[in-house]
Amino acid sequence: MKRIYNFSAGPAIMPVPVLEQLSRDVLEINGSGMSILEVSHRGKDYDAIHHEAMANLLQTLDLSPDEYSVVFSTGGASLQFAMLAMNFLSVGQTADYVDTGEWSSKAIKEAKRCGNVHVVASSAETQYDRIPKGLTFSAPGTARYAHITTNNTIEGTQFHSLPDANGAPLTADMSSDIFAMNHDFSKFDLLYAGTQKNAGPAGVTMVVARKSFLETANKNLSPMLSYLVQAEKESLYNTPPVFAIHALNLVLKHIQAEGGVAEMEKRNREKAGLIYSALDAHPELYRPTVAENGDRSLMNITFRLTTEDLEAEFLKEAKTREMDGLKGHRNVGGVRASIYNAFPREGCVALADFLADFARRKG
């Protein structure tokens, strides 16, 4: 089986053992004589997978099932931008948002459809090249909730510690760094993440919510958009994305077998360090786009070369070395290396070596 170094920001690389198991399960699951693509979402073969995935998700995050509920949704984080506000924000109420990039700005836009938004801080004026400091959350008891985007895939920035939201329930879009950094996840009242970066293929979005916070949700919503209904029905109100949830469950098992989130963070710091060190060693050619080293993402390493022609040459040569997905997001250009949990260390070594070699020849 040929495997290139896939630096894509998502859908992204998955663990090979998971892919191998999925390939078998596409033909037949659990000796049922049916593919995982064919089994009923109400049948015993899938029912066990569904509930195991919910349990494994909470276990991986070290959260208690007595305190937290799991909802499996579709529509990616983009739907959650709207669902979060629809469930917890009404006219006359205010929610706090930290604006750190394109995805957080889209979340803010959706929240404004439902109520007031207090932008705690923004790094928009510097093209989102940092995590803003001096966050000024609303006075205690005045914000319905606070929201952050923990990792910014386009801009290459990341929260390395969680902010104090001044007593407001803390919510987060963790789509691009869930399971990658070992936070105290009990600080969150609700978090959500699409699976297609660190947790599986596209198709399902994980929502983990504190039960006491869920009880305060808007009860006058369509069932499909209600966290309360979806949690009560265990995400089986309608047909769930069976294959994607099965893949997620396999990834969760893989993470646990490899040492859990703490081990993932350790590996991720080492992998990112290899590439950042190679970039910093050649300032004559490479321009990392994040202004402060402490804000650099472990997941998405973004940089420019001194000219666009050199960038094009760099990307073209990278492909000849079986490195793909390095082109920066279409809105910002440049180069982006996405190195999620499943990305191998040897791929980071290969890119670091290429960065050094290209700099010797072109710098």
Number of C-alpha atoms within 10 A of each C-alpha: 2 3 7 11 22 21 24 21 24 19 14 23 25 21 18 11 12 18 16 10 13 18 13 12 19 14 13 17 19 11 9 10 11 16 17 23 15 14 19 14 18 11 9 11 17 20 16 10 19 24 14 15 23 22 18 20 23 18 15 15 18 16 19 13 15 8 13 19 25 27 23 25 25 17 12 19 23 17 15 24 22 20 19 25 23 22 20 22 24 18 10 8 15 22 28 28 25 25 24 27 24 18 19 23 19 14 25 24 14 21 25 18 15 21 18 19 21 17 19 21 18 21 16 15 7 10 15 22 21 26 27 18 10 8 15 15 23 21 11 10 11 15 22 22 25 28 26 23 28 25 30 27 27 21 26 26 31 24 21 17 11 14 13 13 23 16 16 21 20 22 24 22 26 23 25 26 26 24 24 24 21 18 18 12 15 16 15 18 22 25 24 26 26 30 28 23 26 30 33 28 20 22 19 27 27 25 23 25 22 22 18 12 15 19 11 12 18 16 14 10 15 9 14 14 18 20 30 22 18 20 21 14 13 16 20 19 13 11 10 17 19 21 23 20 27 20 25 29 24 23 25 26 18 16 22 17 9 12 10 20 22 17 17 20 19 13 17 23 15 13 24 24 15 17 23 18 12 19 21 13 14 16 14 13 19 20 17 22 21 22 15 12 11 13 18 27 26 27 30 28 27 28 22 18 19 14 12 12 9 16 19 15 12 19 19 15 14 19 14 9 14 13 20 17 20 23 20 24 16 8 8 11 15 22 23 26 26 29 28 29 29 20 21 17 16 11 19 22 16 16 20 21 15 18 20 18 12 18 18 11 7 11 15
